[in-house]
Amino acid sequence: MPNILLINPNSSHATTEMMVRIAQADAPAGFTVVGVTASGGPSMIVNETELQAAAVEVERVWRSASVPCAGVIISAFGDPGVDQVRALSGATPVVGICESSMLEAAEGGRRFGVATVTPDLVDAIDAKARQLGLGELYTGVRLTPGEPRALTAHPQSLEDALAVATQECLNEGAQAVIIGGGPLGQAAVSLSKRFDMPLIAPISAAVRRLGRQMAAATA
């Protein structure tokens, strides 16, 4: 059975297990999602210094992974290490959850925003939208209050705070909203039931994009 390798650049094994459950639910038939966790770094990436360090760790994890795979997902919202792993992976498709969710959110020319918990990553998120050529459709980031790691420790409070940030995105003209963060994956799935509009869960978006790329590679 072919594998999809999901690399969690955050060092939390519990977060990896959550990500794998979400990815497996959307995985193409016959594929198994195998998660690997960064051993160094924080349990949750919350600033650009940690994001840059995570890129090195992602490359190390990819090099040491013993799992043969048909595709790779980098499951942190800043897509750390995605370029490095692509350069090393040859024909094996590699996707990041930030790029995947932004491209999906912008389909059909939709204006989109990002609801997230990490104020110190706003500049990196803004830069990714510009890098992807989506600046004219991007309405920006709306943030939850409080310290990110403390908030994510309380799932219901996290979901409620992200619901407020999502509504703020809509109030600013977004037609689709991304829940911006790998560790926010379960909250993204739950919030999709609370809004009657396109709410993009980044892990699911990455699985869909990877599935298309894997299918094209074998066509």
C-alpha positions, 0 to 999 in steps of 0.5 A: 500500500503506498504511503504519504509522508506527513512531516510535523515540524512542531515537536508534539507527537500528539499534534502529529497524531491529530494531523495524521487522522485529518489527512487520512480522512481525505487521503486518496483510496489505498494510501496510508498517511504516515506521520513523523515528528520533528525531534528538536524545536518547540511544540508549536512554532510561533515566530519567525526564528522558530520557523527558520530553525524548523526548515533545517529540522524538516530537511533532517527529518526527511533525510532520516525517514525510513518510510518509502512514500509517493508524496510528502506533506509539510504540516506547519503553516509557514511551510518550513523546509518545503523548498529544501525537501523538493530539491532533494525529493526528485519526482516525489511531489512535496506540498506545504499546508500554507501554499495549498490552502492559499491556492485553494482559497483563491480558486475562482478569484475568491478573496481570502483571509487567514484566521490564526493565533500567531501574531509574530508570523503575520509577516511570513504569512503575508509574504507567502501570499505575495510569493504565490502571486495572490496578493490582490486577493488576500485580505490579510490576517485576523488574530485571536487574543492571548498567548498562542500556546496557552490558547491551543491548550484549551480546544473549545476556547481555541475554536471559539476565538478562531470563530471570532477571527473568522468572522472578522475576516468575512467582515473585511471582505473575505469570501473564503477563510483559512484557519492558519496553522497545523496545530489548529487542524482539529479546530479547522475541521470543527469550525467548518460546521459553524460557517456557511462559506468556504472555510479552508482546513490547511491539512485537508487542502494539502492532501487534496493538492498532493493527491492531484500531483501524485495522480498526474505523476503516474498518469 
